């Protein structure tokens, strides 16, 4: 059976910014994250990214800018011998009442449909409560990383069973050792 992992982007894979990650120049991978994705991929994991990108709705960047960032992610992971199998993003703002903006679970359902896989027990890796809540609502297992906003999120009431790791590389180590 295929093993699926769902990752948030900003704060998990790349550095986050309160001013939004608006361009390829601002898209800076967190040390070890690209290699972690490649290791998971090479070990047979399907790697999906589910990311809120409200900067689109706010006019901070456009779809072409976002595609450049996602292309860079995929190229860097490929350069390490792995792949990102799917990227799904919510382009809406917080007031748009869409189904895809985390903490709602629409992106997760899109990922499940794409792979024709159930989400029960699938690891979801995030640095914010909404990342984890969106996954837990559809049966995913929550993994919090301390990168990005994770250190502040760790102080909040987390979903039951949340596992906490320093970064995505540590999550990959844990999953590949078990």
C-alpha distance (Angstrom), angle and dihedral (degrees) to the residues before:
residue distance angle dihedral
X1 . . .
X2 3.77 . .
X3 3.78 116.3 .
X4 3.79 113.5 -138.8
X5 3.80 128.6 -164.0
X6 3.81 124.4 -174.1
X7 3.79 118.5 -152.1
X8 3.77 132.3 -168.5
X9 3.81 111.2 -135.7
X10 3.81 114.5 -146.2
X11 3.81 110.1 59.8
X12 3.82 93.6 10.9
X13 3.81 105.9 53.7
X14 3.79 100.0 13.0
X15 3.79 136.3 19.4
X16 3.80 113.4 -79.9
X17 3.78 125.7 -135.2
X18 3.80 131.2 -160.4
X19 3.82 84.5 -144.5
X20 3.85 89.5 55.4
X21 3.78 128.3 -108.5
X22 3.81 96.8 -91.8
X23 3.80 106.6 166.8
X24 3.76 144.7 21.5
X25 3.83 88.7 -99.3
X26 3.81 89.5 58.3
X27 3.81 93.3 46.0
X28 3.83 101.9 96.7
X29 3.82 118.8 169.9
X30 3.80 117.1 -129.9
X31 3.82 108.1 -115.1
X32 3.80 109.9 -89.6
X33 3.81 96.4 10.8
X34 3.81 97.6 104.0
X35 3.80 91.3 47.6
X36 3.83 90.5 47.3
X37 3.80 91.7 54.6
X38 3.80 90.7 47.5
X39 3.82 91.7 49.7
X40 3.81 91.8 50.8
X41 3.79 91.5 46.8
X42 3.80 93.3 48.7
X43 3.82 88.9 50.1
X44 3.81 90.3 58.4
X45 3.79 101.7 -93.9
X46 3.80 120.1 141.1
X47 3.80 106.1 -133.0
X48 3.80 118.9 -150.7
X49 3.80 128.0 176.7
X50 3.83 121.5 -149.3
X51 3.79 112.0 -173.2
X52 3.80 138.0 169.2
X53 3.79 108.7 -134.9
X54 3.79 104.1 -179.8
X55 3.81 88.7 155.7
X56 3.81 84.5 83.7
X57 3.82 92.5 59.3
X58 3.80 90.2 42.7
X59 3.81 91.6 53.3
X60 3.82 95.0 -120.0
X61 3.82 91.6 127.4
X62 3.79 138.2 -6.7
X63 3.80 136.5 -123.2
X64 3.81 91.6 -91.9
X65 3.82 91.2 56.2
X66 3.80 90.2 48.7
X67 3.80 91.5 48.5
X68 3.81 90.5 52.4
X69 3.81 89.9 54.5
X70 3.80 92.3 47.7
X71 3.81 91.6 46.0
X72 3.81 88.9 52.9
X73 3.79 90.5 50.7
X74 3.79 92.0 50.9
X75 3.82 93.1 44.7
X76 3.79 93.5 49.7
X77 3.80 92.4 48.9
X78 3.82 90.0 46.8
X79 3.81 88.0 51.0
X80 3.81 86.9 60.7
X81 3.80 91.4 49.6
X82 3.81 97.8 -100.6
X83 3.77 138.5 93.7
X84 3.78 143.9 -138.5
X85 3.79 103.5 -130.1
X86 3.80 99.2 -163.1
X87 3.80 140.2 3.9
X88 3.80 120.0 -163.8
X89 3.79 122.1 179.1
X90 3.77 138.2 -176.6
X91 3.83 109.7 -132.6
X92 3.81 94.0 -172.3
X93 3.77 132.8 104.4
X94 3.80 124.1 -118.9
X95 3.82 92.7 -98.8
X96 3.82 96.1 51.0
X97 3.82 94.2 89.3
X98 3.80 92.4 -141.0
X99 3.80 124.0 159.7
X100 3.81 94.7 -127.6
X101 3.79 102.9 60.6
X102 3.78 110.8 99.6
X103 3.06 130.3 -91.7
X104 3.82 79.7 48.8
X105 3.78 113.1 75.9
X106 3.82 104.3 -131.7
X107 3.82 94.3 112.7
X108 3.80 89.4 51.6
X109 3.80 92.0 51.3
X110 3.82 89.1 49.7
X111 3.81 89.4 53.2
X112 3.83 92.2 47.8
X113 3.82 90.7 50.0
X114 3.80 92.5 47.5
X115 3.80 93.2 53.9
X116 3.84 95.8 31.1
X117 3.79 87.7 -130.1
X118 3.80 132.4 132.5
X119 3.79 115.9 -117.1
X120 3.81 96.9 -142.4
X121 3.81 107.3 128.4
X122 3.82 94.7 -1.2
X123 3.82 110.2 145.5
X124 3.81 114.0 -115.2
X125 3.79 114.3 -165.7
X126 3.78 118.8 -159.0
X127 3.78 143.9 147.8
X128 3.80 96.8 -144.8
X129 3.77 135.2 59.5
X130 3.82 92.0 -118.5
X131 3.82 91.1 58.0
X132 3.79 90.9 54.8
X133 3.82 95.1 40.7
X134 3.81 91.9 53.0
X135 3.78 90.6 53.4
X136 3.79 97.6 41.4
X137 3.83 89.8 52.7
X138 3.82 88.7 65.0
X139 3.80 97.5 39.3
X140 3.81 102.2 -90.2
X141 3.80 122.8 146.6
X142 3.84 110.6 -115.6
X143 3.81 121.5 -126.3
X144 3.82 116.8 -179.8
X145 3.80 119.9 -160.0
X146 3.81 121.6 -157.6
X147 3.81 92.5 -137.5
X148 3.81 120.3 97.6
X149 3.80 108.1 7.2
X150 3.81 92.1 -19.0
X151 3.80 97.7 107.1
X152 3.83 89.9 56.9
X153 3.81 91.7 42.0
X154 3.81 90.1 53.3
X155 3.82 88.2 67.1
X156 3.83 91.9 59.5
X157 3.79 130.1 81.9
X158 3.80 101.8 -81.9
X159 3.81 127.3 -158.1
X160 3.80 113.6 -88.6
X161 3.77 113.2 -85.1
X162 3.81 95.7 21.0
X163 3.79 111.2 160.4
X164 3.80 116.7 -150.3
X165 3.81 124.9 -146.2
X166 3.79 134.3 172.7
X167 3.81 94.0 -121.3
X168 3.80 145.8 -24.8
X169 3.82 91.5 -80.5
X170 3.83 89.2 59.9
X171 3.83 90.4 49.4
X172 3.81 89.8 51.6
X173 3.81 90.5 48.8
X174 3.80 90.2 52.3
X175 3.80 95.1 47.2
X176 3.78 94.4 44.9
X177 3.81 92.9 48.1
X178 3.83 93.1 52.1
